[in-house]
Amino acid sequence: MTASIRHTVFIVDDVPQNIQVAATALRDNGYNVSFATSGAEALERIPLVMPDLILLDVMMPEMNGFQVCQALKRDARTSTIPIIFLTALNDSDSVVQAFSVGGVDYVTKPFNTAELLARVRTQCSLHTLQRLLAEKNTILEDLSRTLEAQVAQRTEALQAALRRQQNFGQMSVALVGLINHEFRTPMTVIQSSIDMLQYAERLESPKREELCATIKRRVTESIDAMQRHLDSVALMIEQHTTLLYEQPQLASPAQIVQEIAHTCASRFNRLSTLKIVIRDVPSRALLMVENFRAALSNIITNAFEYSPPDTTVQVTCNADESWLTVTVDDEGPGIDPEEEPYLYNWFKRGRAHTSLGKHRGLGVGLPLAQLAAETMMGSVWHERRFPHGSRFVLHVPYGQDLTCDSRKAVLSSRLSSAPVQAEQ
């Protein structure tokens, strides 16, 4: 017997002398011993002692050993404890019944002490090994679940990184096309203006001055147009880089939603047609604030751009235990089915007239919103509203792990959950 392990054996026998003989032999060989003199007492005490082995007499009044064994095997607490039957019976039917009810071995009485100790030692060792194996299996299962969760998290992070890389590649290709398209016209105007200067030199003073003024105006407008495009591209690239490497921080989602919505409405002089609904949102949440602001700003701006001045734009924010959802509804012309497949493409501008007039943006709003949402491990999508209007939905997590390539942002703390209810 291993010195470091002191096994406990529980003896069940209605004859005290039998218990004494077996207990003396077991104690002399380093075992702890407990006992009961009836089946009912055994069923009461064994779950409290939780022995490594049970020596169970077959022939007992009121409840025999087979019935006790069956009761122990039905109890989840004691079902795995090995049972050796002590019996004066040596007929084959009794042996078969002993094994059929769950016994692992049997010893006939009067028993040989050396034989009893050998069988006890074997079953205790097997029980210990089985218990250790079960514990190791539990540890391995826990480790496996942990590894699976880590692999799933890493896979999600790699997929998000791949989406961002694809997004950046698409933006780069589109940017080259934009520069080629948007800069070609003003550069052509500038080149033609230079050619016109040579012609102006041959004109009389009044006509020459008039033509030079026209040339100056055209060149100035062309340079201004290129400068606007350059500023927009530089700002967009700066935002793109900032969003990808932002770290999460505690902030008030309701406050951000209200602030962004009011800012966008003021820009379009539309405060009177703005409606904000905040429902069951945590007072503080761990978020990538700039990503959240960028996504919100772009989808709310988009709603005001494409909806008539006298219609309502509604911004609704609600939350569950892990996710924030912001919906933006407008009553504009809706989404052109022909343009819908390209809605989130970089530098793809809709053909519909907007409140910004002829100086529209570069077509980076919705793709930038999508990038910001994906950086937060969230998403942006849209729905058509019948018969007119659109709904855009921003769905992002808080209080969860967010992993990006080149950095890991962990949203691990549970946030204050005092709900904020507001409607304007």
NULUMNU-9893 format. One record per residue (C-alpha): residue number from 1; x, z, y. Coordinates in pm, whole numbers. Layout:
<resi=NUM | x=X | z=Z | y=Y>
...
//
This chain:
<resi=1 | x=0 | z=0 | y=0>
<resi=2 | x=136 | z=-89 | y=345>
<resi=3 | x=243 | z=228 | y=527>
<resi=4 | x=119 | z=109 | y=863>
<resi=5 | x=-239 | z=62 | y=737>
<resi=6 | x=-440 | z=357 | y=609>
<resi=7 | x=-754 | z=222 | y=446>
<resi=8 | x=-1082 | z=409 | y=421>
<resi=9 | x=-1278 | z=411 | y=95>
<resi=10 | x=-1642 | z=523 | y=80>
<resi=11 | x=-1762 | z=665 | y=-254>
<resi=12 | x=-2134 | z=664 | y=-348>
<resi=13 | x=-2223 | z=865 | y=-660>
<resi=14 | x=-2497 | z=1114 | y=-740>
<resi=15 | x=-2252 | z=1321 | y=-954>
<resi=16 | x=-2022 | z=1532 | y=-730>
<resi=17 | x=-1761 | z=1572 | y=-1009>
<resi=18 | x=-1717 | z=1191 | y=-1023>
<resi=19 | x=-1669 | z=1182 | y=-644>
<resi=20 | x=-1410 | z=1460 | y=-663>
<resi=21 | x=-1203 | z=1287 | y=-932>
<resi=22 | x=-1199 | z=951 | y=-753>
<resi=23 | x=-1144 | z=1108 | y=-408>
<resi=24 | x=-845 | z=1315 | y=-529>
<resi=25 | x=-676 | z=1009 | y=-677>
<resi=26 | x=-737 | z=805 | y=-363>
<resi=27 | x=-620 | z=1076 | y=-119>
<resi=28 | x=-304 | z=1132 | y=-324>
<resi=29 | x=-227 | z=763 | y=-274>
<resi=30 | x=-277 | z=759 | y=102>
<resi=31 | x=-641 | z=658 | y=141>
<resi=32 | x=-901 | z=813 | y=369>
<resi=33 | x=-1214 | z=904 | y=178>
<resi=34 | x=-1580 | z=947 | y=278>
<resi=35 | x=-1874 | z=987 | y=40>
<resi=36 | x=-2251 | z=1009 | y=-12>
<resi=37 | x=-2450 | z=1144 | y=-305>
<resi=38 | x=-2750 | z=912 | y=-276>
<resi=39 | x=-2834 | z=555 | y=-182>
<resi=40 | x=-3035 | z=658 | y=125>
<resi=41 | x=-2750 | z=876 | y=254>
<resi=42 | x=-2502 | z=593 | y=192>
<resi=43 | x=-2710 | z=346 | y=395>
<resi=44 | x=-2722 | z=593 | y=681>
<resi=45 | x=-2351 | z=687 | y=687>
<resi=46 | x=-2168 | z=367 | y=591>
<resi=47 | x=-2248 | z=182 | y=922>
<resi=48 | x=-2105 | z=484 | y=1108>
<resi=49 | x=-1784 | z=506 | y=901>
<resi=50 | x=-1730 | z=129 | y=857>
<resi=51 | x=-1495 | z=170 | y=556>
<resi=52 | x=-1260 | z=-94 | y=419>
<resi=53 | x=-1408 | z=-62 | y=69>
<resi=54 | x=-1711 | z=92 | y=-105>
<resi=55 | x=-1705 | z=240 | y=-458>
<resi=56 | x=-2072 | z=231 | y=-560>
<resi=57 | x=-2225 | z=395 | y=-869>
<resi=58 | x=-2489 | z=182 | y=-1043>
<resi=59 | x=-2704 | z=449 | y=-1210>
<resi=60 | x=-2854 | z=669 | y=-936>
<resi=61 | x=-3208 | z=809 | y=-893>
<resi=62 | x=-3459 | z=671 | y=-640>
<resi=63 | x=-3228 | z=385 | y=-533>
<resi=64 | x=-2978 | z=239 | y=-779>
<resi=65 | x=-2646 | z=83 | y=-684>
<resi=66 | x=-2775 | z=-274 | y=-700>
<resi=67 | x=-3049 | z=-194 | y=-446>
<resi=68 | x=-2799 | z=-20 | y=-216>
<resi=69 | x=-2567 | z=-321 | y=-237>
<resi=70 | x=-2848 | z=-561 | y=-146>
<resi=71 | x=-2942 | z=-347 | y=156>
<resi=72 | x=-2581 | z=-335 | y=273>
<resi=73 | x=-2546 | z=-713 | y=243>
<resi=74 | x=-2859 | z=-766 | y=453>
<resi=75 | x=-2712 | z=-557 | y=737>
<resi=76 | x=-2484 | z=-766 | y=960>
<resi=77 | x=-2272 | z=-459 | y=1032>
<resi=78 | x=-2183 | z=-394 | y=666>
<resi=79 | x=-2231 | z=-732 | y=499>
<resi=80 | x=-1859 | z=-812 | y=480>
<resi=81 | x=-1744 | z=-477 | y=332>
<resi=82 | x=-1630 | z=-533 | y=-29>
<resi=83 | x=-1810 | z=-331 | y=-299>
<resi=84 | x=-1667 | z=-227 | y=-636>
<resi=85 | x=-1932 | z=-102 | y=-879>
<resi=86 | x=-1869 | z=214 | y=-1085>
<resi=87 | x=-2071 | z=192 | y=-1402>
<resi=88 | x=-2088 | z=329 | y=-1749>
<resi=89 | x=-2261 | z=9 | y=-1848>
<resi=90 | x=-2042 | z=-259 | y=-1997>
<resi=91 | x=-2301 | z=-506 | y=-2115>
<resi=92 | x=-2273 | z=-859 | y=-1979>
<resi=93 | x=-2613 | z=-856 | y=-1803>
<resi=94 | x=-2515 | z=-560 | y=-1586>
<resi=95 | x=-2181 | z=-724 | y=-1498>
<resi=96 | x=-2356 | z=-1046 | y=-1402>
<resi=97 | x=-2610 | z=-856 | y=-1190>
<resi=98 | x=-2328 | z=-666 | y=-1013>
<resi=99 | x=-2168 | z=-989 | y=-901>
<resi=100 | x=-2500 | z=-1158 | y=-820>
<resi=101 | x=-2601 | z=-890 | y=-567>
<resi=102 | x=-2267 | z=-915 | y=-384>
<resi=103 | x=-2015 | z=-697 | y=-568>
<resi=104 | x=-1652 | z=-814 | y=-578>
<resi=105 | x=-1542 | z=-615 | y=-883>
<resi=106 | x=-1648 | z=-336 | y=-1123>
<resi=107 | x=-1482 | z=-41 | y=-1300>
<resi=108 | x=-1635 | z=122 | y=-1607>
<resi=109 | x=-1666 | z=498 | y=-1635>
<resi=110 | x=-1493 | z=704 | y=-1733>
<resi=111 | x=-1236 | z=508 | y=-1533>
<resi=112 | x=-865 | z=489 | y=-1573>
<resi=113 | x=-701 | z=617 | y=-1251>
<resi=114 | x=-425 | z=354 | y=-1249>
<resi=115 | x=-680 | z=75 | y=-1303>
<resi=116 | x=-906 | z=212 | y=-1026>
<resi=117 | x=-616 | z=234 | y=-778>
<resi=118 | x=-500 | z=-118 | y=-865>
<resi=119 | x=-847 | z=-266 | y=-807>
<resi=120 | x=-895 | z=-65 | y=-486>
<resi=121 | x=-554 | z=-172 | y=-356>
<resi=122 | x=-628 | z=-539 | y=-427>
<resi=123 | x=-970 | z=-538 | y=-259>
<resi=124 | x=-850 | z=-340 | y=44>
<resi=125 | x=-563 | z=-582 | y=95>
<resi=126 | x=-797 | z=-881 | y=62>
<resi=127 | x=-1046 | z=-724 | y=306>
<resi=128 | x=-768 | z=-658 | y=558>
<resi=129 | x=-643 | z=-1014 | y=529>
<resi=130 | x=-996 | z=-1151 | y=567>
<resi=131 | x=-1055 | z=-934 | y=874>
<resi=132 | x=-725 | z=-1043 | y=1030>
<resi=133 | x=-808 | z=-1404 | y=948>
<resi=134 | x=-1150 | z=-1368 | y=1111>
<resi=135 | x=-991 | z=-1214 | y=1421>
<resi=136 | x=-736 | z=-1494 | y=1441>
<resi=137 | x=-1011 | z=-1752 | y=1396>
<resi=138 | x=-1202 | z=-1591 | y=1683>
<resi=139 | x=-890 | z=-1604 | y=1897>
<resi=140 | x=-831 | z=-1966 | y=1801>
<resi=141 | x=-1194 | z=-2054 | y=1878>
<resi=142 | x=-1165 | z=-1886 | y=2219>
<resi=143 | x=-838 | z=-2067 | y=2282>
<resi=144 | x=-991 | z=-2393 | y=2168>
<resi=145 | x=-1285 | z=-2351 | y=2405>
<resi=146 | x=-1046 | z=-2264 | y=2687>
<resi=147 | x=-832 | z=-2569 | y=2615>
<resi=148 | x=-1138 | z=-2791 | y=2591>
<resi=149 | x=-1257 | z=-2662 | y=2927>
<resi=150 | x=-912 | z=-2720 | y=3079>
<resi=151 | x=-895 | z=-3070 | y=2930>
<resi=152 | x=-1245 | z=-3148 | y=3060>
<resi=153 | x=-1150 | z=-3014 | y=3403>
<resi=154 | x=-825 | z=-3210 | y=3406>
<resi=155 | x=-1003 | z=-3522 | y=3285>
<resi=156 | x=-1258 | z=-3487 | y=3563>
<resi=157 | x=-975 | z=-3437 | y=3813>
<resi=158 | x=-791 | z=-3746 | y=3685>
<resi=159 | x=-1109 | z=-3950 | y=3698>
<resi=160 | x=-1168 | z=-3834 | y=4054>
<resi=161 | x=-807 | z=-3919 | y=4141>
<resi=162 | x=-851 | z=-4262 | y=3982>
<resi=163 | x=-1170 | z=-4319 | y=4182>
<resi=164 | x=-989 | z=-4224 | y=4500>
<resi=165 | x=-698 | z=-4452 | y=4413>
<resi=166 | x=-938 | z=-4737 | y=4346>
<resi=167 | x=-1118 | z=-4650 | y=4668>
<resi=168 | x=-789 | z=-4661 | y=4860>
<resi=169 | x=-696 | z=-4992 | y=4698>
<resi=170 | x=-1032 | z=-5143 | y=4787>
<resi=171 | x=-994 | z=-5012 | y=5143>
<resi=172 | x=-645 | z=-5166 | y=5171>
<resi=173 | x=-764 | z=-5507 | y=5054>
<resi=174 | x=-1067 | z=-5490 | y=5282>
<resi=175 | x=-848 | z=-5380 | y=5575>
<resi=176 | x=-630 | z=-5688 | y=5539>
<resi=177 | x=-942 | z=-5905 | y=5540>
<resi=178 | x=-1080 | z=-5719 | y=5841>
<resi=179 | x=-762 | z=-5760 | y=6045>
<resi=180 | x=-752 | z=-6127 | y=5956>
<resi=181 | x=-1116 | z=-6173 | y=6061>
<resi=182 | x=-1152 | z=-5941 | y=6358>
<resi=183 | x=-819 | z=-6023 | y=6520>
<resi=184 | x=-832 | z=-6398 | y=6472>
<resi=185 | x=-1104 | z=-6455 | y=6732>
<resi=186 | x=-945 | z=-6256 | y=7021>
<resi=187 | x=-603 | z=-6401 | y=6940>
<resi=188 | x=-751 | z=-6750 | y=6951>
<resi=189 | x=-905 | z=-6666 | y=7289>
<resi=190 | x=-569 | z=-6543 | y=7417>
<resi=191 | x=-391 | z=-6853 | y=7289>
<resi=192 | x=-647 | z=-7086 | y=7449>
<resi=193 | x=-620 | z=-6889 | y=7774>
<resi=194 | x=-246 | z=-6945 | y=7780>
<resi=195 | x=-308 | z=-7318 | y=7739>
<resi=196 | x=-561 | z=-7305 | y=8024>
<resi=197 | x=-302 | z=-7147 | y=8254>
<resi=198 | x=-98 | z=-7469 | y=8235>
<resi=199 | x=-405 | z=-7662 | y=8341>
<resi=200 | x=-480 | z=-7414 | y=8621>
<resi=201 | x=-144 | z=-7479 | y=8781>
<resi=202 | x=-257 | z=-7834 | y=8868>
<resi=203 | x=-580 | z=-7723 | y=9039>
<resi=204 | x=-642 | z=-7662 | y=9406>
<resi=205 | x=-624 | z=-7301 | y=9525>
<resi=206 | x=-995 | z=-7197 | y=9514>
<resi=207 | x=-1057 | z=-7348 | y=9169>
<resi=208 | x=-722 | z=-7223 | y=9043>
<resi=209 | x=-801 | z=-6868 | y=9148>
<resi=210 | x=-1146 | z=-6885 | y=8991>
<resi=211 | x=-1007 | z=-7016 | y=8663>
<resi=212 | x=-726 | z=-6756 | y=8659>
<resi=213 | x=-983 | z=-6480 | y=8712>
<resi=214 | x=-1184 | z=-6613 | y=8416>
<resi=215 | x=-871 | z=-6632 | y=8203>
<resi=216 | x=-774 | z=-6277 | y=8299>
<resi=217 | x=-1120 | z=-6148 | y=8209>
<resi=218 | x=-1119 | z=-6326 | y=7873>
<resi=219 | x=-770 | z=-6200 | y=7786>
<resi=220 | x=-858 | z=-5846 | y=7895>
<resi=221 | x=-1176 | z=-5848 | y=7683>
<resi=222 | x=-985 | z=-5980 | y=7383>
<resi=223 | x=-711 | z=-5719 | y=7418>
<resi=224 | x=-975 | z=-5445 | y=7458>
<resi=225 | x=-1149 | z=-5565 | y=7141>
<resi=226 | x=-824 | z=-5559 | y=6943>
<resi=227 | x=-738 | z=-5216 | y=7083>
<resi=228 | x=-1077 | z=-5079 | y=6977>
<resi=229 | x=-1023 | z=-5214 | y=6629>
<resi=230 | x=-671 | z=-5068 | y=6612>
<resi=231 | x=-793 | z=-4729 | y=6733>
<resi=232 | x=-1076 | z=-4731 | y=6478>
<resi=233 | x=-843 | z=-4829 | y=6193>
<resi=234 | x=-587 | z=-4564 | y=6293>
<resi=235 | x=-859 | z=-4297 | y=6314>
<resi=236 | x=-1006 | z=-4404 | y=5982>
<resi=237 | x=-665 | z=-4391 | y=5806>
<resi=238 | x=-595 | z=-4050 | y=5961>
<resi=239 | x=-932 | z=-3920 | y=5842>
<resi=240 | x=-879 | z=-4073 | y=5499>
<resi=241 | x=-548 | z=-3889 | y=5454>
<resi=242 | x=-677 | z=-3562 | y=5599>
<resi=243 | x=-979 | z=-3555 | y=5370>
<resi=244 | x=-777 | z=-3612 | y=5054>
<resi=245 | x=-550 | z=-3311 | y=5111>
<resi=246 | x=-790 | z=-3059 | y=5263>
<resi=247 | x=-803 | z=-2706 | y=5122>
<resi=248 | x=-1136 | z=-2519 | y=5082>
<resi=249 | x=-1238 | z=-2235 | y=5311>
<resi=250 | x=-1533 | z=-2005 | y=5367>
<resi=251 | x=-1791 | z=-2141 | y=5608>
<resi=252 | x=-2164 | z=-2141 | y=5681>
<resi=253 | x=-2328 | z=-2454 | y=5532>
<resi=254 | x=-2642 | z=-2407 | y=5744>
<resi=255 | x=-2438 | z=-2382 | y=6063>
<resi=256 | x=-2241 | z=-2697 | y=5978>
<resi=257 | x=-2557 | z=-2894 | y=5896>
<resi=258 | x=-2726 | z=-2785 | y=6221>
<resi=259 | x=-2417 | z=-2853 | y=6431>
<resi=260 | x=-2355 | z=-3202 | y=6288>
<resi=261 | x=-2724 | z=-3297 | y=6308>
<resi=262 | x=-2750 | z=-3187 | y=6674>
<resi=263 | x=-2426 | z=-3366 | y=6766>
<resi=264 | x=-2544 | z=-3693 | y=6609>
<resi=265 | x=-2890 | z=-3664 | y=6766>
<resi=266 | x=-2738 | z=-3598 | y=7111>
<resi=267 | x=-2517 | z=-3903 | y=7079>
<resi=268 | x=-2829 | z=-4118 | y=7040>
<resi=269 | x=-3042 | z=-3909 | y=7280>
<resi=270 | x=-3269 | z=-3827 | y=6985>
<resi=271 | x=-3295 | z=-3446 | y=6985>
<resi=272 | x=-3672 | z=-3470 | y=7021>
<resi=273 | x=-3702 | z=-3676 | y=6702>
<resi=274 | x=-3468 | z=-3460 | y=6489>
<resi=275 | x=-3610 | z=-3222 | y=6227>
<resi=276 | x=-3385 | z=-2979 | y=6038>
<resi=277 | x=-3501 | z=-2785 | y=5730>
<resi=278 | x=-3275 | z=-2523 | y=5570>
<resi=279 | x=-3392 | z=-2359 | y=5246>
<resi=280 | x=-3223 | z=-2096 | y=5022>
<resi=281 | x=-2871 | z=-2176 | y=5139>
<resi=282 | x=-2595 | z=-1911 | y=5101>
<resi=283 | x=-2488 | z=-1762 | y=5431>
<resi=284 | x=-2123 | z=-1824 | y=5340>
<resi=285 | x=-1981 | z=-2077 | y=5096>
<resi=286 | x=-1634 | z=-2188 | y=4992>
<resi=287 | x=-1618 | z=-2556 | y=5089>
<resi=288 | x=-1388 | z=-2835 | y=5196>
<resi=289 | x=-1528 | z=-2810 | y=5545>
<resi=290 | x=-1385 | z=-3128 | y=5698>
<resi=291 | x=-1495 | z=-3334 | y=5397>
<resi=292 | x=-1842 | z=-3181 | y=5420>
<resi=293 | x=-1858 | z=-3250 | y=5795>
<resi=294 | x=-1731 | z=-3606 | y=5756>
<resi=295 | x=-1982 | z=-3694 | y=5485>
<resi=296 | x=-2270 | z=-3537 | y=5679>
<resi=297 | x=-2172 | z=-3695 | y=6010>
<resi=298 | x=-2159 | z=-4043 | y=5864>
<resi=299 | x=-2489 | z=-4037 | y=5677>
<resi=300 | x=-2676 | z=-3871 | y=5968>
<resi=301 | x=-2522 | z=-4117 | y=6217>
<resi=302 | x=-2626 | z=-4399 | y=5986>
<resi=303 | x=-2987 | z=-4270 | y=5993>
<resi=304 | x=-3000 | z=-4266 | y=6373>
<resi=305 | x=-2832 | z=-4606 | y=6400>
<resi=306 | x=-3096 | z=-4779 | y=6191>
<resi=307 | x=-3415 | z=-4599 | y=6297>
<resi=308 | x=-3630 | z=-4672 | y=6606>
<resi=309 | x=-3609 | z=-4419 | y=6894>
<resi=310 | x=-3962 | z=-4284 | y=6849>
<resi=311 | x=-3930 | z=-4206 | y=6475>
<resi=312 | x=-3823 | z=-3885 | y=6304>
<resi=313 | x=-3492 | z=-3828 | y=6128>
<resi=314 | x=-3522 | z=-3528 | y=5894>
<resi=315 | x=-3219 | z=-3341 | y=5760>
<resi=316 | x=-3295 | z=-3104 | y=5471>
<resi=317 | x=-3042 | z=-2868 | y=5312>
<resi=318 | x=-3100 | z=-2655 | y=5003>
<resi=319 | x=-2888 | z=-2501 | y=4729>
<resi=320 | x=-2886 | z=-2363 | y=4378>
<resi=321 | x=-2624 | z=-2133 | y=4226>
<resi=322 | x=-2347 | z=-2395 | y=4234>
<resi=323 | x=-2452 | z=-2701 | y=4437>
<resi=324 | x=-2548 | z=-2785 | y=4794>
<resi=325 | x=-2783 | z=-3078 | y=4848>
<resi=326 | x=-2844 | z=-3239 | y=5187>
<resi=327 | x=-3103 | z=-3517 | y=5219>
<resi=328 | x=-3132 | z=-3734 | y=5530>
<resi=329 | x=-3459 | z=-3928 | y=5572>
<resi=330 | x=-3518 | z=-4195 | y=5836>
<resi=331 | x=-3802 | z=-4433 | y=5922>
<resi=332 | x=-3592 | z=-4739 | y=5993>
<resi=333 | x=-3619 | z=-5090 | y=5846>
<resi=334 | x=-3486 | z=-4974 | y=5511>
<resi=335 | x=-3204 | z=-5115 | y=5302>
<resi=336 | x=-3171 | z=-5490 | y=5271>
<resi=337 | x=-3174 | z=-5568 | y=4895>
<resi=338 | x=-2906 | z=-5834 | y=4953>
<resi=339 | x=-2677 | z=-5584 | y=5121>
<resi=340 | x=-2745 | z=-5292 | y=4886>
<resi=341 | x=-2471 | z=-5381 | y=4630>
<resi=342 | x=-2211 | z=-5370 | y=4908>
<resi=343 | x=-2343 | z=-5063 | y=5090>
<resi=344 | x=-2038 | z=-4845 | y=5015>
<resi=345 | x=-1775 | z=-5119 | y=5048>
<resi=346 | x=-1511 | z=-5070 | y=5314>
<resi=347 | x=-1567 | z=-5264 | y=5639>
<resi=348 | x=-1897 | z=-5409 | y=5518>
<resi=349 | x=-2132 | z=-5402 | y=5819>
<resi=350 | x=-2505 | z=-5449 | y=5785>
<resi=351 | x=-2674 | z=-5743 | y=5952>
<resi=352 | x=-2963 | z=-5532 | y=6085>
<resi=353 | x=-2960 | z=-5448 | y=6456>
<resi=354 | x=-2849 | z=-5093 | y=6533>
<resi=355 | x=-2891 | z=-4858 | y=6825>
<resi=356 | x=-2524 | z=-4911 | y=6907>
<resi=357 | x=-2590 | z=-5266 | y=7016>
<resi=358 | x=-2326 | z=-5533 | y=6982>
<resi=359 | x=-2032 | z=-5291 | y=6968>
<resi=360 | x=-2097 | z=-5170 | y=6618>
<resi=361 | x=-1842 | z=-4981 | y=6409>
<resi=362 | x=-1609 | z=-5125 | y=6151>
<resi=363 | x=-1832 | z=-5048 | y=5852>
<resi=364 | x=-1640 | z=-4742 | y=5733>
<resi=365 | x=-1915 | z=-4477 | y=5765>
<resi=366 | x=-2076 | z=-4486 | y=5421>
<resi=367 | x=-1756 | z=-4550 | y=5222>
<resi=368 | x=-1589 | z=-4265 | y=5412>
<resi=369 | x=-1888 | z=-4040 | y=5329>
<resi=370 | x=-1857 | z=-4139 | y=4964>
<resi=371 | x=-1482 | z=-4069 | y=4966>
<resi=372 | x=-1540 | z=-3725 | y=5123>
<resi=373 | x=-1808 | z=-3639 | y=4865>
<resi=374 | x=-1592 | z=-3747 | y=4571>
<resi=375 | x=-1297 | z=-3550 | y=4708>
<resi=376 | x=-1525 | z=-3244 | y=4685>
<resi=377 | x=-1620 | z=-3345 | y=4326>
<resi=378 | x=-1963 | z=-3438 | y=4457>
<resi=379 | x=-2148 | z=-3760 | y=4525>
<resi=380 | x=-2352 | z=-3958 | y=4777>
<resi=381 | x=-2641 | z=-4184 | y=4685>
<resi=382 | x=-2937 | z=-4350 | y=4853>
<resi=383 | x=-3306 | z=-4416 | y=4784>
<resi=384 | x=-3543 | z=-4671 | y=4935>
<resi=385 | x=-3846 | z=-4520 | y=5107>
<resi=386 | x=-4174 | z=-4710 | y=5093>
<resi=387 | x=-4280 | z=-4898 | y=5300>
<resi=388 | x=-3992 | z=-4840 | y=5544>
<resi=389 | x=-3699 | z=-4608 | y=5582>
<resi=390 | x=-3416 | z=-4476 | y=5368>
<resi=391 | x=-3303 | z=-4150 | y=5214>
<resi=392 | x=-2936 | z=-4060 | y=5171>
<resi=393 | x=-2840 | z=-3762 | y=4956>
<resi=394 | x=-2517 | z=-3562 | y=4971>
<resi=395 | x=-2468 | z=-3346 | y=4660>
<resi=396 | x=-2155 | z=-3125 | y=4651>
<resi=397 | x=-2044 | z=-2813 | y=4459>
<resi=398 | x=-1942 | z=-2476 | y=4596>
<resi=399 | x=-1797 | z=-2183 | y=4408>
<resi=400 | x=-1650 | z=-2415 | y=4139>
<resi=401 | x=-1304 | z=-2548 | y=4059>
<resi=402 | x=-1211 | z=-2851 | y=4265>
<resi=403 | x=-898 | z=-3029 | y=4150>
<resi=404 | x=-736 | z=-3321 | y=4331>
<resi=405 | x=-414 | z=-3506 | y=4253>
<resi=406 | x=-113 | z=-3350 | y=4431>
<resi=407 | x=-300 | z=-3020 | y=4485>
<resi=408 | x=-548 | z=-2785 | y=4321>
<resi=409 | x=-819 | z=-2615 | y=4519>
<resi=410 | x=-996 | z=-2338 | y=4331>
<resi=411 | x=-1341 | z=-2231 | y=4440>
<resi=412 | x=-1352 | z=-1916 | y=4229>
<resi=413 | x=-1516 | z=-1644 | y=4435>
<resi=414 | x=-1890 | z=-1590 | y=4420>
<resi=415 | x=-2028 | z=-1611 | y=4764>
<resi=416 | x=-2265 | z=-1400 | y=4964>
<resi=417 | x=-2607 | z=-1515 | y=4854>
<resi=418 | x=-2822 | z=-1389 | y=5141>
<resi=419 | x=-3055 | z=-1687 | y=5191>
<resi=420 | x=-3093 | z=-1862 | y=5523>
<resi=421 | x=-3440 | z=-1996 | y=5607>
<resi=422 | x=-3470 | z=-2218 | y=5913>
<resi=423 | x=-3691 | z=-2500 | y=6023>
<resi=424 | x=-3679 | z=-2685 | y=6353>
//
